[in-house]
Amino acid sequence: MLLEDGCIREFFTAPAGEVFAVLRDHSVLVRNPSASPTDMDAFEAALRAFNAFPQAQLLHRLFECRARQLSGELSASQAQSHLSGLLIASDVLGALQLLDTGVPPRSVCVIGSPDLTRLYAAALDQQDVETPQIDGAAAVLAGLLEVHRLLPRGALAHAG
C-alpha cells in the first residue's frame, strides 16, 4: 500500500506466496523442501542479485535455485530462501515500476504476517523505500471492529 499525505494512493497485492509454495513443493527448483525459516543471508543475496540485473526475466533466473544446489553452492534451505528473494524482488520492482510517476515513492506500507512483511521490508529497503509494516490479522480485526461500530443498532439482528 502506498501512502501519500496520510491517504492511500495505491494498493497492490500479488500471489507471490502461492507461487513460492507451488515452485518450492511441486517443481525441481528446491530439493527436499521444508518449512524451515528464511535464511536471511541467502534471501538478501537473491535480492541483490536480482537488483543488480533487473532486466533479466524472472523465469530465466528461477532455475538458479536448482543449479546452485547441484553445484553445492546452496543447501535446500538456502535455495528456498533464494527462490523467495527472487520472487519478492520481482514483485517489489514490478509494483514500484507501476507506481513510477517520475518521483520515487518515499514510503510503502506493507500489510501481512510479520514474517512476510519483514521480507518485503528488506526488499523495499534495497530500493531506498521506507516500509511501515502492519500485522494483517490485526488490521482485519481493527477493520471489522470499525464496521461493527458504524453499523446502525439492530442491523446485526436482521442479517443473514
N, C-alpha and C positions, 0 to 999 in steps of 0.2 A: 504494500500500500504506500503510495507516495503522498506525503502531506505537504501542503503549501499554505503558509499563513494560517495554520491550525485547521485547514479544511482538507478533506480527502480529494486529491486531484485525480489519481488513477488507482485502480485496484486490479491486480493481476493474480491469477492462480494457474498452476500447471501441474500435470500428473507426474512430476519428477520422481516422487517416491514410489509410485506404482511402476513406472518404467524401470527404476532401480531394482525393485523386487523381482520383476519378471526377468530382467537380464542377469541378476545375481543367481536366481534359483532355477531358471529354465533355459540357460544358454551355456555355451562353452567358455564364457568370459571369466568366470571365477570357479576355480577348482575347490571342491569341498566347502561350499558356502556355509556360513554360520551366522548366528545372531551376535557376533562379537561387537563390542563398542568400536566406534570410529577411531582409527589410528590417525590422529591429527597431523602427524608429520607427513604421512602418505597422502592424506586429503589435501593439505596445503601445497604439497609438491605438485599434485594434479592441477590445482587452481593456477599455480604459477606457470606450469607448462601450457595450460590452455590459454592463459592470458598473454603469454609470450608469442603465440602464433594463433590468434583468434580466427583468422581466415580459413584455417583448416577445418573441414567439415567434421562434426561430431561423429558421424558414422565411421569415418576413417580413423578416428582416434580411439574408438572403443576397444578395438582388438589389442591395443597396447596392454590392457589388463591381462589378457591371456598370454601374450608373447612374453611379458615381463615375469610372469610366473614360471613359464617354461625355461626361461634363461636363469632363473634363480634370483632375479633382481627384486621380486616382490613375493611375499608369502600370500596365502589366500586371504588372510585378514587385511593385509596391506592392499591387495588387489581390489577388495570390496571398497575400501576407503578411496582408492584411486578412481574407481568407477563412479562413486558418489561425487567426488570432486569434479570429474569431467561433466557429469550431468548438471550439477548445481552451477558450475561456472558457465555452462552453455545457457542455462535458464536465466541467470543473472544478466549476462551480456545481452541476450535477446530482449529481455524486459527493458534494460537501460537504452538499447537502441530504439525501441518503440517509444520510449519517453523522451528521446532526444529532440529538444526544441532549440538547440544551439547553446543552451546553458545547462550544464550537467546538474542533475539533482544533488542537493546537499544532504538530503536525508530520505531514507526509505524505511518505512515501518514494516517489520516482519511479524506476522501472526502465525502461531503454530505451537507445536510441542517445544519445550525448552531445548531439547537435544537438536531438533531440526533448525530452530531459529538461530542457534549458535553456529551451525554450519553456514547458513545463509549470511549471517553477520560476518563471518570470516571471508566469504566470497565478496561481499559488498565492500568490506574494509580494503581489499586489494584494489578496488575501483575508487578508493578515497570517498566513499559514501558512508555517512553516519547511519547507524542502524538501531533505532529504538526497537525493542523486542517486547511482544505481548504474548502471554500464555494463551493459546487458543481456547482451552477449556474454560479459563476464567473469563475470557471475552464473551463466549457463548452464554455463560451463566449471567454475566452482567447485562447482556442484551435481552435475555429472556426476562430477567427481573424488571428491566425498564419497560418492556412491553406489558408485563403484568401491571406495573404501576400506572401505565397510561390507559389501560382498559377501563371502560365505564363499569361501575359497580354492578354486579349481577350478570355481566357478559359471559363469564365462565359457566354460570349455571345453565345457560341456553346453548352452549357449544356442544357439537357432536351429536 
